[in-house]
Amino acid sequence: MAKMTNALRDLDRLAEESHKKARIFFQMGRYEEALAAYGEADGAWKKIAEMLFEKGKEDSGQEFLEKAQEARSCAGMSLFKLGKYKEALEIVDASLEAKPDSPIEWSNRGFVLSALDRNKEALEAFEKALSLDPESPKILTSNGIVYFRMGLPEKALEVFDRALAAEPKQASDWACKLPRFSFFSRNKAPTMRPDNAETWHWKGNVFLELGEKEKALEAYKNALESDPDHLNSLLCGGDLLCEFSEHREAFKCYVRALKLSPGNEVAKQGKELCEAKINE
């Protein structure tokens, strides 16, 4: 019995360490390494579950089986980030068989289907997710993006506004940071605000598509107030500032973007253009 207890402890330690490493790799954009580490965690937890089931410990075994399923679900999102959409969809669908009432898994299904350009099915997946979690800002934003891609900008704006009005529920949905850079902000005090940069960014994209450039710039401004490091808003905001001949402010955007993404061609070209205009 002691031997089995030690084996279970060692396997669980391995799984926990692999899962932590996987999360870090995923956040760093090292998705191949994240995929491998999530696979290690999945395998170790699954083995623990099998050992417990063999000993008739159903409840404990089920607990570790669920942890293995969580790691497998995260592996599916790593595949998604790697562009392996069909493989990711297989994992998501398997996860939904085990957890049919999970808004996260339905939302993940929506991400993958949208990437496969199966927007109608993606919309259905996000609507299912919202039926389970109606006020999730992240799911609402994803839903709005699909409407935008389907050529329904007004509907997209409506959903983005719902997302911005929704109150974040998780700590990860909040941004608590000193605004180290914003080409609009004069506030130098630490701030606590929802991390809704992605929603504001996509709202800006809709306004841009509708030709409402001033509203688009305001939306990108709000994105950067929420997250000063939101790369796409820096680039889009810089481009619009150039159109409005605000080259000094645009220059700051491109410089910041290059710090975040060295070698970014859009930022590099924008910076050079601004330098030329400023020195005229």
C-alpha positions in Angstrom: 0.0 0.0 0.0 2.8 2.4 0.9 4.5 1.7 -2.4 1.3 2.5 -4.3 0.8 5.7 -2.3 4.3 6.8 -3.1 3.8 6.0 -6.8 0.6 8.1 -6.8 2.3 11.0 -5.1 5.1 11.0 -7.6 2.8 10.8 -10.6 0.7 13.7 -9.2 3.8 15.8 -8.6 4.9 15.1 -12.2 1.5 16.1 -13.5 1.3 19.3 -11.5 4.7 20.4 -12.6 4.0 19.6 -16.2 0.7 21.4 -16.0 2.3 24.5 -14.6 5.1 24.5 -17.2 2.4 24.1 -19.9 0.5 27.2 -18.8 3.7 29.2 -18.8 4.7 27.9 -22.3 1.2 28.7 -23.5 1.4 32.3 -22.2 4.8 32.7 -23.8 3.4 31.6 -27.2 5.6 28.4 -27.1 2.6 26.2 -28.1 4.6 23.1 -29.2 6.2 22.9 -25.8 2.8 23.7 -24.1 1.3 20.8 -26.1 3.9 18.4 -25.0 3.7 19.4 -21.3 -0.1 19.2 -21.3 0.2 15.7 -22.8 2.5 14.7 -19.9 0.1 16.0 -17.3 -2.8 14.3 -19.1 -1.0 11.0 -19.2 0.1 11.1 -15.5 -3.3 12.0 -14.2 -5.0 9.4 -16.4 -2.6 6.7 -15.0 -3.4 7.8 -11.4 -7.2 7.5 -12.2 -6.7 4.0 -13.6 -4.8 2.9 -10.6 -7.4 4.2 -8.2 -10.3 2.6 -10.2 -8.5 -0.7 -10.0 -8.5 -0.3 -6.2 -12.2 0.5 -6.2 -11.7 4.2 -5.3 -14.2 5.5 -7.8 -14.6 9.0 -6.4 -10.9 9.7 -6.2 -10.3 8.1 -9.6 -13.0 10.4 -11.1 -11.4 13.4 -9.6 -8.1 12.7 -11.4 -9.8 11.7 -14.6 -11.4 15.2 -14.6 -8.0 16.8 -14.1 -6.7 14.7 -17.1 -9.6 16.0 -19.1 -8.8 19.6 -18.2 -5.2 19.1 -19.4 -6.4 17.5 -22.6 -8.7 20.4 -23.2 -5.8 22.8 -22.8 -3.8 20.7 -25.2 -6.7 21.2 -27.7 -6.3 24.9 -27.4 -2.5 24.6 -28.0 -3.3 22.7 -31.2 -5.7 25.6 -32.1 -2.9 28.1 -31.6 -0.7 26.0 -33.8 -3.3 26.1 -36.6 -4.1 22.4 -36.3 -7.8 23.1 -36.2 -9.2 19.7 -37.1 -7.2 18.0 -34.4 -8.3 20.7 -31.9 -11.9 20.2 -32.8 -11.6 16.4 -32.1 -10.4 17.2 -28.6 -13.0 19.8 -28.0 -15.8 17.5 -29.1 -14.5 14.7 -26.9 -14.4 17.2 -24.0 -18.0 18.2 -24.7 -19.1 14.5 -24.5 -17.7 14.5 -21.0 -18.8 18.0 -20.0 -21.8 18.9 -22.2 -22.8 21.8 -20.0 -19.4 23.5 -20.0 -19.5 27.1 -21.4 -15.7 27.0 -21.7 -15.8 24.0 -24.0 -18.7 25.4 -26.1 -16.7 28.6 -26.4 -13.6 26.6 -27.4 -15.7 24.9 -30.1 -16.7 28.3 -31.4 -13.1 29.4 -31.6 -12.1 26.4 -33.6 -15.1 26.4 -36.0 -14.6 30.1 -36.7 -11.0 29.4 -37.6 -12.2 26.7 -40.0 -14.5 29.4 -41.5 -17.6 27.5 -40.3 -19.1 30.6 -38.9 -22.7 29.6 -38.7 -21.7 26.6 -36.6 -19.4 28.8 -34.6 -22.2 31.2 -33.9 -24.3 28.3 -32.6 -21.5 27.1 -30.4 -21.1 30.6 -28.8 -24.8 31.0 -28.4 -24.8 27.7 -26.5 -22.0 28.9 -24.4 -23.9 32.1 -23.6 -27.0 30.1 -22.7 -24.8 28.6 -20.0 -23.0 31.8 -19.0 -25.0 34.8 -20.4 -22.8 37.6 -19.0 -19.3 36.3 -19.9 -17.4 39.2 -21.5 -15.0 36.9 -23.3 -17.7 34.7 -24.8 -19.7 37.8 -25.8 -16.7 39.2 -27.5 -16.0 36.0 -29.4 -19.6 35.9 -30.5 -19.4 39.5 -31.8 -16.2 38.7 -33.8 -18.1 35.9 -35.6 -21.0 38.4 -36.4 -18.3 40.8 -37.8 -16.8 38.0 -39.9 -20.2 37.1 -41.2 -20.7 40.7 -42.5 -23.1 41.8 -39.8 -21.3 44.8 -38.3 -24.4 46.3 -36.5 -25.1 43.0 -34.8 -21.4 42.8 -33.8 -21.5 46.3 -32.3 -24.5 45.3 -30.3 -22.8 42.2 -28.8 -19.6 44.1 -28.1 -21.5 46.7 -26.2 -23.1 43.9 -24.1 -19.6 42.6 -23.5 -18.3 46.0 -22.3 -21.3 46.4 -20.0 -20.9 42.9 -18.4 -19.1 42.8 -15.1 -16.0 40.6 -15.0 -16.3 37.6 -12.7 -12.8 36.3 -12.6 -9.5 37.8 -11.5 -8.0 37.2 -14.9 -10.7 39.4 -16.4 -9.4 42.4 -14.6 -6.4 44.6 -15.6 -4.6 46.1 -12.6 -1.5 47.9 -13.9 0.2 51.2 -14.2 -0.6 52.6 -17.7 3.1 52.5 -18.8 2.1 53.7 -22.2 -1.0 55.1 -23.8 -0.9 57.7 -26.4 -4.0 59.3 -24.8 -3.8 58.7 -21.1 -2.5 61.4 -18.7 -3.3 59.3 -15.7 -0.1 58.1 -14.0 -1.8 56.4 -11.0 -2.3 52.7 -10.7 -5.6 51.7 -12.2 -8.1 48.9 -11.7 -10.3 48.3 -14.7 -11.7 45.4 -16.7 -9.3 43.8 -19.1 -11.5 44.5 -22.1 -8.9 45.6 -24.6 -9.8 42.8 -27.1 -13.4 43.9 -27.1 -12.5 47.6 -27.7 -10.1 46.5 -30.4 -12.7 44.6 -32.3 -15.2 47.4 -31.9 -12.6 49.7 -33.4 -12.3 47.2 -36.3 -16.1 47.4 -36.9 -16.1 51.2 -37.0 -13.1 51.1 -39.4 -15.1 48.8 -41.7 -18.0 51.2 -41.5 -15.7 54.1 -42.4 -16.2 55.8 -39.0 -12.5 56.5 -38.4 -12.8 58.8 -35.5 -15.0 56.3 -33.6 -12.5 53.6 -34.5 -9.6 55.7 -33.1 -11.5 56.2 -29.9 -12.1 52.5 -29.6 -8.4 51.7 -30.0 -7.7 54.4 -27.4 -10.0 52.6 -25.0 -8.3 49.3 -25.8 -4.9 50.8 -24.8 -6.3 52.4 -21.7 -7.3 48.9 -20.6 -4.1 47.2 -21.8 -1.2 49.5 -22.9 0.5 46.4 -24.5 -2.3 45.4 -26.8 -0.2 45.1 -30.0 -3.0 45.1 -32.6 -4.5 48.3 -31.1 -1.0 50.0 -31.1 -0.7 49.2 -34.8 -4.2 50.1 -35.8 -4.1 53.2 -33.6 -0.8 54.2 -35.1 -2.1 53.8 -38.7 -5.2 56.0 -37.9 -3.1 58.6 -36.2 -1.0 58.8 -39.3 -4.1 59.4 -41.4 -5.0 62.2 -39.0 -1.5 63.6 -39.4 -0.7 63.0 -35.7 2.7 61.6 -36.6 4.3 62.2 -33.2 1.7 60.3 -31.4 1.7 57.5 -34.0 5.5 57.3 -33.7 5.0 56.4 -30.0 2.6 53.6 -30.9 5.0 52.1 -33.4 8.0 52.3 -31.0 6.0 50.6 -28.3 4.8 48.0 -30.8 8.4 47.3 -31.8 9.4 46.7 -28.2 6.6 44.2 -27.9 7.2 42.6 -31.3 10.8 43.3 -32.5 11.0 43.1 -36.3 7.3 43.7 -36.8 7.2 45.0 -40.4 4.1 47.1 -40.0 5.5 48.8 -36.9 8.9 49.3 -38.6 7.4 50.9 -41.7 5.1 53.1 -39.7 7.9 54.3 -37.5 10.1 55.1 -40.5 7.1 57.0 -42.1 6.6 59.0 -38.9 10.3 59.9 -38.6 10.2 61.2 -42.2 7.1 63.3 -41.6 8.4 64.7 -38.3 11.7 65.7 -39.8 10.1 67.4 -42.8 
